[in-house]
Amino acid sequence: MGAANDAAWERYLTVREIVLDGRSYSVAADDLKRLTGREPRLLAKFDQPEEVPRCLREAGYGLLPVRHGEYRLCRDDLFCELPACGSAAPVVGELPFPLETAARGQGEAQYVDLAHNTGLLSCFAGVAPLYLTIRGRERTGSFSFRFGGETVWVEAVQIEVDAGYEGERDLLLIEAKMGQPRHVNVRQLYYPWRHFKSIVPRKTVRPVVLTYDIATTRYELHEFTFTTTDDPTTWYPLRSAAYRLFGPEQQRLDELLEPDRQHPRDLVPQADDLNKIVQVLEAVEAGTEDSEAVAARLAFDPRQARYYREAADYLGLLEPGSWQATAAGRQLVRAGPRQRRALLARAVVNSWVVVSALRRGGPVTAELLAAVIADVPGPGGGRRYNPTTARRRVKTLLAWLRWLADEVGCFRLEGDRYLPC
């Protein structure tokens, strides 16, 4: 969403003659849409610091919803950093039988449910039993807080809780994220915390950020609190821990290679994050059919959405040049956690650049990948990728090879070389 949001906010500030000099401003959603032509929810969605439009970010400003259809543009820091987690412990709790339909389908809820069903949430929080009592959207009551040097009043703002679990003395509010984000917008923790503190004043309300990495089956959980009730900038991390559904595999490369697979040679990906490839596939399976729609659904820039579409196409998970899933793509979306990792590994190993590099013999290196990519023909008969673009493509492939070495075991990293195993 970056470039489009940057331009929209620049236009809004210019037309409204707003000077970002420390003062705060009221922003009406209808006015924002009328002047920019973009949906306010897209212009106001900042999950990570780099998603804040450049003109606001450079001036140190953030945007807070205060009423239905109204925001407050203030100068202060909206983000809290997620602490680093060390090695991951195995998921706790023994299920009486395998949950064959768990953690499959679309969205974060499936992974939150599995974390609860396996006992991971209870172990992290030190609370048992826990019961699911909250999920989805609702509107807050009225409350106020200090932000940007002024008092901000909030009334009937829409919040969304990915899941709320209630124990005898505790209420866990889960904010779930896919992949490995390093920040969370403090509003996503603070508004629900304030709202539910007034609903259950006799219980401890505990905001928890849960992240799940599809490629490694790794959970990270971070519990936060606020040391001053009426100041969201007083966020404080209480505890963090990491867990894994499944440990790394040890598979041989020849067990994954499929000699009869077709290898089209006209596309090389630029999309490091395997989680986002799966999210794109989930969006497609939910009926999303173009770059703009995928970008809006996943809070991507449309250009980023196209990069991840190309990556899914390269891996044989989308039909060439389209937003339609292949049979392999549909199988991956419908698979459980361990099967998803295995299907992703098979797709990467059998992708044409990796297969071409292996056929040349010896270890796989950045130089070898660059040489393979240099042979891709362009429309006019020259090279399709210039050296700068090719280096970015090599970076993606090296990230995937590192994942294969760490998680699947079909490569071994020695120095800067990947040796087939």
Secondary structure, DSSP 8 states (H G I E B T S, - for coil): -HHHHHHHHHHHHHHTT---SS--EEEEHHHHHHHHSS-HHHHT--SSGGGS-HHHHHHTEEEEEEETTEEEEEES--EEE-----S-EE--S--SS--TTTT-SSSSHHHHHHHHHTTHHHHHHT--S-EEEEEEEEE--EEEEEETTEEEEEES-EEEEEEEEE-SSEEEEEEEEES--SEEEHHHHHHHHHHHHHHSTTSEEEEEEEEEETTTTEEEEEEEEESSTT-GGGEEEEEEEEEESS------HHHH--TT-----S-------HHHHHHHHHHHHTT--SHHHHHHHHT--HHHHHHHHHHHHHTTSB-TTSS-B-HHHHHHHHS-HHHHHHHHHHHHHTSHHHHHHHHT-S-B-HHHHHHHHHT-B-TTSSBSS-HHHHHHHHHHHHHHHHHIIIII-SEEEETTEEEE-
